[in-house]
Amino acid sequence: MNISERSAIERIARVLAGERISANAHGDQPSAARAVDAAWPDYREDAIAVLRTLREPDAEMAKAGDPLIWEAMVRAALGERPAR
């Protein structure tokens, strides 16, 4: 199994920054890697909001795996304690 060296929050923030900066997405910069490296911290709160809304799996996700494990993993990414 692959395990990222970056946190889930950073990875989501980088995607959000890239969406706004890169010409490959919705931005205007043809080469956005450096700009994304500099800008991703500005998207950290947005990334946290995305993760918060994903704490509870939807019905399709729950069918695919254990909802308690999913919730625990998302809460860990947020630095929260598991729900009891």
MOPAC internal coordinates of N, CA, C and O (Angstrom, degrees):
PM7 1SCF
backbone

  N    0.0000 0     0.00 0     0.00 0    0    0    0
  C    1.4415 1     0.00 0     0.00 0    1    0    0
  C    1.5301 1   108.52 1     0.00 0    2    1    0
  O    1.2310 1   121.13 1   -43.39 1    3    2    1
  N    1.3163 1   115.44 1   136.61 1    3    2    1
  C    1.4572 1   120.37 1   176.49 1    5    3    2
  C    1.5243 1   109.74 1   -81.26 1    6    5    3
  O    1.2310 1   121.06 1   -42.90 1    7    6    5
  N    1.3268 1   115.58 1   137.10 1    7    6    5
  C    1.4624 1   121.73 1   177.22 1    9    7    6
  C    1.5220 1   107.53 1  -126.70 1   10    9    7
  O    1.2310 1   120.67 1   -54.72 1   11   10    9
  N    1.3111 1   116.32 1   125.28 1   11   10    9
  C    1.4572 1   121.61 1  -176.42 1   13   11   10
  C    1.5243 1   111.61 1   -71.05 1   14   13   11
  O    1.2310 1   121.24 1   -33.44 1   15   14   13
  N    1.3083 1   115.22 1   146.56 1   15   14   13
  C    1.4664 1   120.70 1   173.96 1   17   15   14
  C    1.5268 1   111.07 1   -83.38 1   18   17   15
  O    1.2310 1   120.48 1   163.18 1   19   18   17
  N    1.3301 1   116.68 1   -16.82 1   19   18   17
  C    1.4622 1   121.28 1   178.83 1   21   19   18
  C    1.5214 1   109.45 1  -100.13 1   22   21   19
  O    1.2310 1   121.05 1   -28.65 1   23   22   21
  N    1.3117 1   115.60 1   151.35 1   23   22   21
  C    1.4647 1   119.92 1   178.63 1   25   23   22
  C    1.5294 1   110.21 1   -69.38 1   26   25   23
  O    1.2310 1   121.10 1   -20.71 1   27   26   25
  N    1.3193 1   115.51 1   159.29 1   27   26   25
  C    1.4635 1   120.52 1   176.58 1   29   27   26
  C    1.5277 1   110.17 1   -61.13 1   30   29   27
  O    1.2310 1   120.48 1   141.21 1   31   30   29
  N    1.3138 1   116.68 1   -38.79 1   31   30   29
  C    1.4668 1   120.03 1   179.49 1   33   31   30
  C    1.5206 1   110.50 1   -61.63 1   34   33   31
  O    1.2310 1   119.99 1   133.70 1   35   34   33
  N    1.3220 1   117.63 1   -46.30 1   35   34   33
  C    1.4652 1   119.86 1   179.54 1   37   35   34
  C    1.5207 1   111.17 1   -63.95 1   38   37   35
  O    1.2310 1   120.00 1   137.54 1   39   38   37
  N    1.3236 1   117.61 1   -42.46 1   39   38   37
  C    1.4663 1   120.08 1  -178.90 1   41   39   38
  C    1.5243 1   111.48 1   -62.80 1   42   41   39
  O    1.2310 1   120.31 1   136.96 1   43   42   41
  N    1.3282 1   117.01 1   -43.04 1   43   42   41
  C    1.4669 1   119.67 1   177.99 1   45   43   42
  C    1.5231 1   110.21 1   -65.97 1   46   45   43
  O    1.2310 1   120.03 1   136.56 1   47   46   45
  N    1.3286 1   117.56 1   -43.44 1   47   46   45
  C    1.4655 1   121.20 1   179.17 1   49   47   46
  C    1.5248 1   110.97 1   -60.58 1   50   49   47
  O    1.2310 1   120.07 1   141.48 1   51   50   49
  N    1.3249 1   117.47 1   -38.52 1   51   50   49
  C    1.4637 1   120.87 1   177.90 1   53   51   50
  C    1.5312 1   111.30 1   -65.44 1   54   53   51
  O    1.2310 1   120.51 1   140.37 1   55   54   53
  N    1.3254 1   116.63 1   -39.63 1   55   54   53
  C    1.4663 1   119.79 1   177.14 1   57   55   54
  C    1.5240 1   110.13 1   -63.47 1   58   57   55
  O    1.2310 1   120.37 1   134.76 1   59   58   57
  N    1.3191 1   116.89 1   -45.24 1   59   58   57
  C    1.4622 1   120.63 1   179.43 1   61   59   58
  C    1.5278 1   111.17 1   -62.12 1   62   61   59
  O    1.2310 1   120.31 1   136.64 1   63   62   61
  N    1.3232 1   117.01 1   -43.36 1   63   62   61
  C    1.4677 1   120.42 1   177.57 1   65   63   62
  C    1.5235 1   110.15 1   -62.72 1   66   65   63
  O    1.2310 1   120.38 1   134.52 1   67   66   65
  N    1.3197 1   116.87 1   -45.48 1   67   66   65
  C    1.4601 1   120.85 1   179.69 1   69   67   66
  C    1.5123 1   112.60 1   -60.73 1   70   69   67
  O    1.2310 1   120.42 1   142.42 1   71   70   69
  N    1.3273 1   116.80 1   -37.58 1   71   70   69
  C    1.4663 1   120.95 1   177.95 1   73   71   70
  C    1.5233 1   111.19 1   -60.46 1   74   73   71
  O    1.2310 1   120.35 1   145.63 1   75   74   73
  N    1.2965 1   116.94 1   -34.37 1   75   74   73
  C    1.4586 1   120.24 1  -176.96 1   77   75   74
  C    1.5224 1   113.34 1   -90.13 1   78   77   75
  O    1.2310 1   120.45 1   157.27 1   79   78   77
  N    1.3232 1   116.75 1   -22.73 1   79   78   77
  C    1.4588 1   120.55 1  -173.72 1   81   79   78
  C    1.5209 1   112.74 1  -101.87 1   82   81   79
  O    1.2310 1   119.85 1   134.93 1   83   82   81
  N    1.3085 1   117.90 1   -45.07 1   83   82   81
  C    1.4591 1   122.61 1  -170.04 1   85   83   82
  C    1.5232 1   113.24 1   -75.33 1   86   85   83
  O    1.2310 1   120.85 1   -42.34 1   87   86   85
  N    1.3291 1   115.99 1   137.66 1   87   86   85
  C    1.4618 1   121.53 1   174.85 1   89   87   86
  C    1.5211 1   110.77 1   -66.35 1   90   89   87
  O    1.2310 1   120.08 1   158.91 1   91   90   89
  N    1.3350 1   117.46 1   -21.09 1   91   90   89
  C    1.4614 1   120.46 1   176.56 1   93   91   90
  C    1.5238 1   111.40 1   -71.24 1   94   93   91
  O    1.2310 1   120.37 1   166.46 1   95   94   93
  N    1.3070 1   116.89 1   -13.54 1   95   94   93
  C    1.4669 1   121.81 1   178.63 1   97   95   94
  C    1.5285 1   107.54 1  -116.70 1   98   97   95
  O    1.2310 1   120.30 1    67.27 1   99   98   97
  N    1.3337 1   117.03 1  -112.73 1   99   98   97
  C    1.4648 1   120.53 1  -178.41 1  101   99   98
  C    1.5254 1   113.25 1  -114.42 1  102  101   99
  O    1.2310 1   120.64 1  -175.66 1  103  102  101
  N    1.3203 1   116.39 1     4.34 1  103  102  101
  C    1.4604 1   119.90 1  -178.56 1  105  103  102
  C    1.5136 1   112.36 1   -90.77 1  106  105  103
  O    1.2310 1   121.27 1    16.12 1  107  106  105
  N    1.3301 1   115.18 1  -163.88 1  107  106  105
  C    1.4591 1   118.95 1  -176.87 1  109  107  106
  C    1.5222 1   113.75 1  -126.67 1  110  109  107
  O    1.2310 1   119.59 1  -176.49 1  111  110  109
  N    1.3187 1   118.39 1     3.51 1  111  110  109
  C    1.4612 1   120.51 1  -178.61 1  113  111  110
  C    1.5267 1   110.53 1   -94.67 1  114  113  111
  O    1.2310 1   120.44 1   -56.38 1  115  114  113
  N    1.3524 1   116.77 1   123.62 1  115  114  113
  C    1.4645 1   119.52 1  -179.37 1  117  115  114
  C    1.5281 1   113.10 1   -68.39 1  118  117  115
  O    1.2310 1   120.15 1   148.26 1  119  118  117
  N    1.3188 1   117.31 1   -31.74 1  119  118  117
  C    1.4624 1   121.70 1   177.89 1  121  119  118
  C    1.5253 1   107.33 1  -126.34 1  122  121  119
  O    1.2310 1   120.82 1   -79.73 1  123  122  121
  N    1.3295 1   116.04 1   100.27 1  123  122  121
  C    1.4596 1   120.13 1  -168.17 1  125  123  122
  C    1.5202 1   114.88 1  -106.36 1  126  125  123
  O    1.2310 1   119.35 1  -177.66 1  127  126  125
  N    1.3212 1   118.84 1     2.34 1  127  126  125
  C    1.4683 1   120.40 1  -172.88 1  129  127  126
  C    1.5282 1   112.43 1   -56.05 1  130  129  127
  O    1.2310 1   119.99 1   131.41 1  131  130  129
  N    1.3098 1   117.63 1   -48.59 1  131  130  129
  C    1.4762 1   119.79 1  -179.02 1  133  131  130
  C    1.5227 1   111.55 1   -65.76 1  134  133  131
  O    1.2310 1   120.91 1   140.39 1  135  134  133
  N    1.3187 1   115.86 1   -39.61 1  135  134  133
  C    1.4644 1   119.39 1   179.54 1  137  135  134
  C    1.5276 1   110.76 1   -65.11 1  138  137  135
  O    1.2310 1   120.44 1   140.42 1  139  138  137
  N    1.3296 1   116.76 1   -39.58 1  139  138  137
  C    1.4649 1   120.39 1   177.54 1  141  139  138
  C    1.5237 1   110.00 1   -65.95 1  142  141  139
  O    1.2310 1   120.40 1   138.19 1  143  142  141
  N    1.3447 1   116.84 1   -41.81 1  143  142  141
  C    1.4664 1   120.24 1   177.08 1  145  143  142
  C    1.5259 1   110.98 1   -56.14 1  146  145  143
  O    1.2310 1   120.54 1   140.99 1  147  146  145
  N    1.3177 1   116.58 1   -39.01 1  147  146  145
  C    1.4631 1   120.58 1  -178.55 1  149  147  146
  C    1.5279 1   112.38 1   -79.89 1  150  149  147
  O    1.2310 1   120.15 1   147.43 1  151  150  149
  N    1.3302 1   117.33 1   -32.57 1  151  150  149
  C    1.4657 1   120.90 1  -170.58 1  153  151  150
  C    1.5198 1   115.21 1   -93.27 1  154  153  151
  O    1.2310 1   119.64 1   160.22 1  155  154  153
  N    1.3408 1   118.30 1   -19.78 1  155  154  153
  C    1.4689 1   117.65 1  -171.99 1  157  155  154
  C    1.5318 1   114.02 1   -55.98 1  158  157  155
  O    1.2310 1   118.40 1   145.28 1  159  158  157
  N    1.3502 1   120.65 1   -34.72 1  159  158  157
  C    1.4743 1   117.77 1   179.02 1  161  159  158
  C    1.5372 1   113.19 1   -60.22 1  162  161  159
  O    1.2310 1   120.48 1   153.94 1  163  162  161
  N    1.3404 1   116.69 1   -26.06 1  163  162  161
  C    1.4656 1   120.24 1   178.14 1  165  163  162
  C    1.5308 1   111.96 1   -67.85 1  166  165  163
  O    1.2310 1   120.29 1   163.12 1  167  166  165
  N    1.3214 1   117.06 1   -16.88 1  167  166  165
  C    1.4660 1   122.46 1  -177.76 1  169  167  166
  C    1.5273 1   112.14 1  -105.44 1  170  169  167
  O    1.2310 1   120.64 1  -171.32 1  171  170  169
  N    1.3161 1   116.38 1     8.68 1  171  170  169
  C    1.4642 1   121.08 1  -176.98 1  173  171  170
  C    1.5325 1   112.22 1   -60.72 1  174  173  171
  O    1.2310 1   119.92 1   134.58 1  175  174  173
  N    1.3136 1   117.76 1   -45.42 1  175  174  173
  C    1.4725 1   120.69 1  -179.53 1  177  175  174
  C    1.5252 1   111.28 1   -64.53 1  178  177  175
  O    1.2310 1   120.29 1   143.16 1  179  178  177
  N    1.3249 1   117.06 1   -36.84 1  179  178  177
  C    1.4682 1   120.00 1   175.84 1  181  179  178
  C    1.5237 1   110.18 1   -64.45 1  182  181  179
  O    1.2310 1   120.33 1   139.37 1  183  182  181
  N    1.3177 1   116.98 1   -40.63 1  183  182  181
  C    1.4647 1   121.23 1   178.66 1  185  183  182
  C    1.5255 1   110.76 1   -63.01 1  186  185  183
  O    1.2310 1   120.47 1   138.85 1  187  186  185
  N    1.3132 1   116.70 1   -41.15 1  187  186  185
  C    1.4652 1   120.74 1   177.79 1  189  187  186
  C    1.5278 1   110.04 1   -62.92 1  190  189  187
  O    1.2310 1   120.22 1   139.72 1  191  190  189
  N    1.3252 1   117.18 1   -40.28 1  191  190  189
  C    1.4686 1   120.58 1   178.13 1  193  191  190
  C    1.5262 1   110.97 1   -62.45 1  194  193  191
  O    1.2310 1   120.30 1   140.12 1  195  194  193
  N    1.3255 1   117.03 1   -39.88 1  195  194  193
  C    1.4690 1   120.77 1   177.30 1  197  195  194
  C    1.5239 1   109.82 1   -61.80 1  198  197  195
  O    1.2310 1   120.46 1   131.81 1  199  198  197
  N    1.3205 1   116.72 1   -48.19 1  199  198  197
  C    1.4677 1   119.56 1  -179.92 1  201  199  198
  C    1.5276 1   111.88 1   -62.76 1  202  201  199
  O    1.2310 1   120.14 1   140.65 1  203  202  201
  N    1.3130 1   117.34 1   -39.35 1  203  202  201
  C    1.4689 1   119.43 1   179.85 1  205  203  202
  C    1.5251 1   111.22 1   -60.45 1  206  205  203
  O    1.2310 1   120.61 1   140.59 1  207  206  205
  N    1.3110 1   116.43 1   -39.41 1  207  206  205
  C    1.4605 1   118.54 1  -179.58 1  209  207  206
  C    1.5237 1   112.38 1   -72.79 1  210  209  207
  O    1.2310 1   120.22 1   162.35 1  211  210  209
  N    1.3253 1   117.19 1   -17.65 1  211  210  209
  C    1.4655 1   121.18 1   179.31 1  213  211  210
  C    1.5241 1   113.49 1   -93.34 1  214  213  211
  O    1.2310 1   119.63 1  -177.94 1  215  214  213
  N    1.3323 1   118.31 1     2.06 1  215  214  213
  C    1.4705 1   119.89 1  -178.60 1  217  215  214
  C    1.5228 1   112.35 1   -55.19 1  218  217  215
  O    1.2310 1   120.42 1   138.66 1  219  218  217
  N    1.3169 1   116.80 1   -41.34 1  219  218  217
  C    1.4608 1   120.43 1   179.41 1  221  219  218
  C    1.5252 1   108.41 1   -99.53 1  222  221  219
  O    1.2310 1   119.98 1   -53.86 1  223  222  221
  N    1.3368 1   117.64 1   126.14 1  223  222  221
  C    1.4613 1   119.95 1   179.11 1  225  223  222
  C    1.5284 1   110.94 1   -71.72 1  226  225  223
  O    1.2310 1   120.91 1   -25.67 1  227  226  225
  N    1.3368 1   115.86 1   154.33 1  227  226  225
  C    1.4610 1   118.71 1   173.10 1  229  227  226
  C    1.5327 1   108.97 1   -83.56 1  230  229  227
  O    1.2310 1   120.49 1    -0.83 1  231  230  229
  N    1.3179 1   116.67 1   179.17 1  231  230  229
  C    1.4643 1   121.01 1  -174.43 1  233  231  230
  C    1.5287 1   112.01 1   -60.80 1  234  233  231
  O    1.2310 1   119.92 1   137.94 1  235  234  233
  N    1.3237 1   117.77 1   -42.06 1  235  234  233
  C    1.4691 1   120.61 1   179.97 1  237  235  234
  C    1.5253 1   111.23 1   -65.06 1  238  237  235
  O    1.2310 1   120.33 1   139.88 1  239  238  237
  N    1.3156 1   116.97 1   -40.12 1  239  238  237
  C    1.4606 1   120.86 1   178.07 1  241  239  238
  C    1.5221 1   110.50 1   -64.85 1  242  241  239
  O    1.2310 1   120.61 1   138.91 1  243  242  241
  N    1.3242 1   116.43 1   -41.09 1  243  242  241
  C    1.4627 1   120.53 1  -179.16 1  245  243  242
  C    1.5245 1   111.46 1   -64.81 1  246  245  243
  O    1.2310 1   120.34 1   147.75 1  247  246  245
  N    1.3261 1   116.96 1   -32.25 1  247  246  245
  C    1.4670 1   120.26 1   176.75 1  249  247  246
  C    1.5237 1   111.40 1   -68.05 1  250  249  247
  O    1.2310 1   120.48 1   148.77 1  251  250  249
  N    1.3228 1   116.70 1   -31.23 1  251  250  249
  C    1.4661 1   121.78 1  -175.30 1  253  251  250
  C    1.5207 1   113.53 1   -80.68 1  254  253  251
  O    1.2310 1   119.67 1   157.18 1  255  254  253
  N    1.3173 1   118.23 1   -22.82 1  255  254  253
  C    1.4631 1   120.34 1  -177.14 1  257  255  254
  C    1.5164 1   111.28 1  -167.07 1  258  257  255
  O    1.2310 1   121.19 1     1.63 1  259  258  257
  N    1.3050 1   115.34 1  -178.37 1  259  258  257
  C    1.4604 1   122.30 1  -176.13 1  261  259  258
  C    1.5316 1   110.70 1   -74.07 1  262  261  259
  O    1.2310 1   119.98 1   -64.25 1  263  262  261
  N    1.3337 1   117.65 1   115.75 1  263  262  261
  C    1.4590 1   120.59 1  -179.87 1  265  263  262
  C    1.5245 1   113.65 1   -60.84 1  266  265  263
  O    1.2310 1   119.93 1   147.96 1  267  266  265
  N    1.3237 1   117.73 1   -32.04 1  267  266  265
  C    1.4684 1   120.21 1   179.68 1  269  267  266
  C    1.5220 1   111.10 1   -66.84 1  270  269  267
  O    1.2310 1   120.62 1   141.70 1  271  270  269
  N    1.3202 1   116.42 1   -38.30 1  271  270  269
  C    1.4668 1   119.77 1   177.69 1  273  271  270
  C    1.5221 1   109.80 1   -67.17 1  274  273  271
  O    1.2310 1   120.33 1   135.70 1  275  274  273
  N    1.3328 1   116.98 1   -44.30 1  275  274  273
  C    1.4685 1   120.91 1   178.23 1  277  275  274
  C    1.5279 1   110.14 1   -56.36 1  278  277  275
  O    1.2310 1   120.91 1   128.38 1  279  278  277
  N    1.3322 1   115.86 1   -51.62 1  279  278  277
  C    1.4581 1   119.88 1  -177.94 1  281  279  278
  C    1.5230 1   111.19 1   -60.19 1  282  281  279
  O    1.2310 1   120.23 1   138.14 1  283  282  281
  N    1.3220 1   117.17 1   -41.86 1  283  282  281
  C    1.4661 1   120.77 1   179.31 1  285  283  282
  C    1.5236 1   111.17 1   -62.80 1  286  285  283
  O    1.2310 1   120.39 1   140.45 1  287  286  285
  N    1.3188 1   116.87 1   -39.55 1  287  286  285
  C    1.4641 1   120.24 1  -179.03 1  289  287  286
  C    1.5270 1   111.27 1   -68.57 1  290  289  287
  O    1.2310 1   120.24 1   137.37 1  291  290  289
  N    1.3248 1   117.14 1   -42.63 1  291  290  289
  C    1.4666 1   119.91 1   179.16 1  293  291  290
  C    1.5250 1   109.80 1   -66.92 1  294  293  291
  O    1.2310 1   120.29 1   137.96 1  295  294  293
  N    1.3178 1   117.05 1   -42.04 1  295  294  293
  C    1.4717 1   119.57 1   177.14 1  297  295  294
  C    1.5332 1   110.98 1   -61.63 1  298  297  295
  O    1.2310 1   120.17 1   141.81 1  299  298  297
  N    1.3263 1   117.28 1   -38.19 1  299  298  297
  C    1.4664 1   120.24 1   176.88 1  301  299  298
  C    1.5249 1   110.24 1   -62.89 1  302  301  299
  O    1.2310 1   120.15 1   138.99 1  303  302  301
  N    1.3271 1   117.32 1   -41.01 1  303  302  301
  C    1.4677 1   120.96 1   178.25 1  305  303  302
  C    1.5205 1   111.25 1   -61.65 1  306  305  303
  O    1.2310 1   120.91 1   148.79 1  307  306  305
  N    1.3294 1   115.86 1   -31.21 1  307  306  305
  C    1.4652 1   121.08 1   178.95 1  309  307  306
  C    1.5246 1   112.79 1   -86.02 1  310  309  307
  O    1.2310 1   120.36 1   174.04 1  311  310  309
  N    1.3226 1   116.91 1    -5.96 1  311  310  309
  C    1.4590 1   120.29 1  -177.42 1  313  311  310
  C    1.5144 1   112.55 1    78.12 1  314  313  311
  O    1.2310 1   120.70 1  -159.67 1  315  314  313
  N    1.3395 1   116.26 1    20.33 1  315  314  313
  C    1.4631 1   121.15 1   179.59 1  317  315  314
  C    1.5180 1   110.09 1   -96.51 1  318  317  315
  O    1.2310 1   121.32 1   -20.59 1  319  318  317
  N    1.3070 1   115.08 1   159.41 1  319  318  317
  C    1.4659 1   120.25 1   173.79 1  321  319  318
  C    1.5199 1   108.81 1   -80.77 1  322  321  319
  O    1.2310 1   120.34 1   -28.06 1  323  322  321
  N    1.3199 1   116.96 1   151.94 1  323  322  321
  C    1.4731 1   119.47 1   177.21 1  325  323  322
  C    1.5233 1   111.38 1   -60.47 1  326  325  323
  O    1.2310 1   121.27 1   -34.12 1  327  326  325
  N    1.3352 1   115.18 1   145.88 1  327  326  325
  C    1.4700 1   120.19 1   175.96 1  329  327  326
  C    1.5165 1   109.15 1   -69.89 1  330  329  327
  O    1.2310 1   120.80 1   -32.21 1  331  330  329
  N    1.3108 1   116.08 1   147.79 1  331  330  329
  C    1.4745 1   119.12 1   179.13 1  333  331  330
  C    1.4837 1   110.45 1  -119.50 1  334  333  331
  O    1.2310 1   120.10 1   180.00 1  335  334  333

